[in-house]
Amino acid sequence: MLIKSMRSSLVVRTQCLVSLFVIALLIYPATLLAQSDSQSGSDVSTVTYPAAYFAQFAPVSVTDMLDRIPGINLVLDTTQGQLRDDGGTDRGLGGSSQILIDGKRIAGKENEARSQLSRLAAAEVNYIEIVRGTSSSLDVQNTGQLINIVLHEALSRSSISAEVGVRHFQDGTLKPEGSFAITGQQGNLNYLLSASARPGYRIEDTFELSLNPDLSFNEIVELERTVEQTNYAINANLSYDLTSRDRIAFNLLYGENDPPSSLLRRITDFGSEAPSVSFEREDNPSTAYNWEIGGDLEHSFENGAKFKFLFIVNDKQGDSTRERFEFQLPGAPESKNLFIATSSRYQEKIVRSSYTWNVVQDQGLELGVERAQTTQDSALHLGLSLPGEGSPAFGGLVPVNLPNSIATVEEIRYEGFAVHNWRINQRMSLESSLVAEYSEIEQSGDVNKQRDFDFLKPKFDYRFDFSNSLQLRLSLEKNVAQLSFADFSANANFQDEDRDTIAGNPELIQQESWRYAANLDYRLPNDGGVLNTRLFYYDIDNVIGRIDISSSSSQLESTNGNVGDGFVYGLNLDASVRFDFLGFPQAFLTAGLLIQETEIEDPMIDATRKVIPYDRGSYSLGFRQDIPGQNLNYGFNFADRFDGNRPIWDVDNVLYFGSFSNLMLFVEKTGFAGLTYRLEAINILDHAVKRERRRFASYARDGVLDEIERFSTVDGVRFTFKIRGTF
């Protein structure tokens, strides 16, 4: 109670300080501006890189161009080191995007602009803008910084880009990959057509050591898992200028990524006088595919106002089966002891329209509405080796009755929104928005339930340009996280081998938070790099985590539910610096550091813990050097998170995650036939991902230790060789 009182007091004080800080910064910079020399009429918040800037690097795709821009990793990282905190999915479209093409957003979710950067030929680009400001003239809300890729204008142009490669895995497996894209313009028609095939193959070796409370050996499990997956995708983006004021565009995607897997366990049991060995294997056939169709229509009026209409329809389907067999020796008779079948279909139908105009000089207003219908059908079947009559539909095993295992969840959501942009002067801007959300969620199947929700979500984004190089951004936002439909009904449990399924919870409500952030962005002179500092504080209500639904102390069970209120605060530092001062202008170093502190009182464990998935933090380091005279570039990227970052508590156990480092080296050269040759070495340190689970004899809060499980997983060093070119 004392902790909660202290936290409430801290929240109030923080809210007051942030409010005073915002007011002060609205007044004080205006005074500074009055005392400073007036600046030119150019937008100091936008940095432009013409195509000629990249010519010396012989880029093949837009990705190659962006890799040469200091600080681009910060622009593309929309969360600036943060992880999603809701566990749900982004339903609907929303008003923000990080990447524009010719100043326009692409009406897509799976097939949005970010996924097209490697397919868009560098030869098609006129210039690239890094937009650090906000304005009604933008096609989206700028939540931080955004990239605008402006293509050449021509009556007729076309480029063909292709990539072929091969990837080598730790078990000696070779998997081919490749892509093909056609980009161009024919009169008023712009087009991008592409197809790709990428290996999703993965092989993992896991060593698990199970210890008794006195640290004596209980069990050793050696596991090898193989995932046979290839990701296929076909994309099309078409836009047509009907008139000088009317534009229509379509966005199409079809993808397949069947992920069948198999695994083999070797189990050594030390429970008797002499250790005994047994085996288990699993066959897990799976299928998955998705498609998406999106489109938008835009009309510009004579007075500069715009009307926009967008729609998206998508569909994802996936089915998987897990069958486990046990046997004593290789080649010996097998006995099936587990059957789990899951199926899911997720569909969205979204329409969004808005009208934008300048209400007065330097002030713009956008009014609009969005409607989204989201449906998920899911089913879970469990069969076990129990006394009784087996069923062919359950792999020949005895069906287990699972409550709430078949469900259809449908959400109808409306959002009315108003966005006001105010260019206060040449240095200051303020974007204010208010979203009114209403949704109806209906669940049918084994459980029938309907609930209504409504929220008001204000947001304020203030920016002050001290100079062309230094910008301060302050933001205040009410965030409402969307619920994961997978939590509404029973589902397979992928985190704990001792629990095959997890119960659903149709009573979940949304996680809400007030988010405060201060961001200082400094661009070094002469394009020398970018330094960024971000302070943030989140006050979170209705945090989603595991809750106790046990029927008795001997039958412990949990599910995802609303735990209580918590908070998160932290510091995010990012740097991208060229080595001009050492005489190497074409070399630059990137570095990032995230430090966080979180806390929530969890009644299930009767203690305070971290708010999942916010953890202690992470860090990264990267280096790239271009040698234009030899058409060569090389570098590395390294990322890791602090050890012991994120303990996940359950009703009778806790799981600790260790570090997760990855070092990637690359070298690339443009050579024979004007093609670009690239070699990558991924996970070159062959890092082992380590976890530790502690199981308790009863409730975790009682602290009576029953077992310690220590896991170490490696997926090996992977090598990729690619050949790319534009024709």
Buried (B, 14 or more C-beta within 10 A) or exposed (E): EEEEEEBEEBBEEBBEEBEEEBEEBBEEBBEEBEEEEEBEEEBBBBBBBEBEBBEEBBBBBBBBBBBBBBBBBBBBBBEBBBBEBBBBBEBBBBBBBBBBBBBBBBBBBBBBBBBBBBBBBBBBBEBBBBBBBBBBEBBBBBBBBBBBBBBEEEEEBBBBBBBBBBBBBBEEEEBEBBBBBBBBBEEEEBBBBBBBBBBEBBBBBBBBBBBBBEEEBBBBBBBBBBBBBBBBBBBBBBBBBEEEEEBBBBBBBBBBBBBBBBBBBBBBBBEEEEEEEBBBBBEBBBBBBBBBBBBBBBBBEEEEBBBBBBBBBBBBBBBBBBBBBBBEEEEEEBEBBBBBBBBBBBBBBBBBBBBBBBEEEBBBBBBBEBBBBBBBBBBBBBBBBEEEEBBEEBBEBBBBEBEBBBBBBBBBBBBEBBBBBBBBBBBBBBBBBBBBBEBBBBBBBBBEEEBEBEBEBEBBBBBBBBEBBBBBBBBBBBBBBBBBBBBBBBBBBEEBEEBBBBBBBBEBEBBBBBBBBBBBBBBBEEBBBBBBBBEBBBBBBBBBBBBBEBEEEEEBBBBBBBBBBBBBBBBBBBBBBBBBEEEEBBBBBBBBBBBBBBBBBBEBBEEEBBBBBBBBBBBBBBBBBBEEEEBBBBBBBBBBBBEEBBBBBBBBBBBBBBBBBBBBBBBBBBEEEEBBBBBBBBBBEEBBBBBBBBBBEBBBBEEEBBBBBBBBBBBBBBBBBBBBBBE
